[in-house]
Amino acid sequence: MLLTCNIQQCAMQLDEPVYCANTGNSMNRKLFLIILLLPLLLTLAAGLGYAVLSLPEQPQYLPELVIDNMHESGVSHPVTAVLLNFRGYDTLLEMVVLLLALLAVWSLDITASRNKTRHKSAPGLVLDTLTRLLTPVLILVTAYLLWVGAHAPGGAFQAGSVLAASGVLLLLAGWRISDKLTAFPLRIILIAGPSMFIIISVLTMLFEGHLLKYPVAQAGLFIVILETLATLSIGATLAALFIGVRPKESNKGRQHE
């Protein structure tokens, strides 16, 4: 998907008269980029298809193995135990992939030129009222999904998705984040979840000898910390993906350049 967006972005830039002298040269360069990137897309699709088709059959003993070790997980829900304890590295990699996707979108800067010409308008009465009513409710639902994940369906990704939905609703209603909050503070929130995963991974490797193998007595505490920071990071990442534009640098940083 990102490669496809890259092709589209390159094509949009090549169509602008600032970057190309004539239409013929632009078409040639556009065709060259498509020919160059199309084999990469086909290779990626073939590799993913082969990986899916070559997956082994699911062993029948895994559910019983999870149930037998639930007392060491720190939670009472088997899905949370698998995602945050027994196979916590899967969740770590998922968060890293999500962060890399955001960085890729920021590097493409697809909608920057569109946002420059977008006219700001006040939200209608219905949208404004709906936003004021739903945003607190969505934040409460986020907290509930985060907390209930220890013993029922829920967890960081569900809570982060609802948190991102509240952010998207605010953005659609015309709410904008201050430039002071979109520089350093936003980046701290984006990396908080993955960074805490990495820190705990290093600590468990040093003291327990295994990656993300928590001490049984502190397993629940570790999972709560990880899920809380992961919820914030996932929500901020998904909302930033909706915006699609890299945040502006602060004025102080520009003056020093």
Steps between C-alpha positions, in 0.01 A plus 500: 500500500779740587682420176180571309463831682861576412427444133199730524696768684784489250250527219335802665835672543605427145179654368578834665664754263753596764677165485485418129574703191257333263223243500695245297786487749251470787324206338829322436612537859158392627511188283854424619393520866202273440717244319755518782256462790252256344737197527555586867126496560459170318792346690357615832157360411652168393704477820198570720292246308768234538533573872124464555469183294798336671377557855502175700185359648417629844613259770210370707684524831554880504167598665557247778856626542375857544236397754752297701731803532242771567612524862834640379356756259385766745154522338193276482414538131686259266518741204660771711735242650618395154531850352666668798690216667550167325548660154555861598755547224216469246332805651833683509555435129143605417553833672831551322334427164225749580758765588697428182181537298449847648860597425453381142184710462679803643786450256256488206327820616208420269247751627727792584426692181127436541494630857652829389196578288240354737266763640424481868130516585313487827327167572124485480283492808431126471866403460613736775239367745571140406872554554450655842279209606692208350860597575475453881308176445769368263771584752310311771457204264875512435575477871247219542641292212851551634409386852264215406758341271656321796198272544272554196523594129671836469854627533738755355416476131124521555541786745748678273262471205217661697736772623605567140133517399443776755797688356369460146159627610661808654698563182189470285329754728774754434710451813872547440801414713737779596833498318673475839334161557556356151879514513685341791202396723327316215813309413545399864146356504557318170808318624391452863341159444772343281774653718356353820473161328867521403608612848312216670634256239857597585435480874338156477787376285750617760320380815280212380703370208209509254338768287189650667490229766360694795545401862180323602437734795534815284352369173167679548672832572721472193197426281305799636793735432552362150132513409456855630791641300410286200146641503631856489748420224248310288238772535745775409642300208160422347386861538825621343448257211157656446656847479769371264727804527824522694470752787664837454826568675501758777594858420804479727635209301455692176682806634806292587516348150 
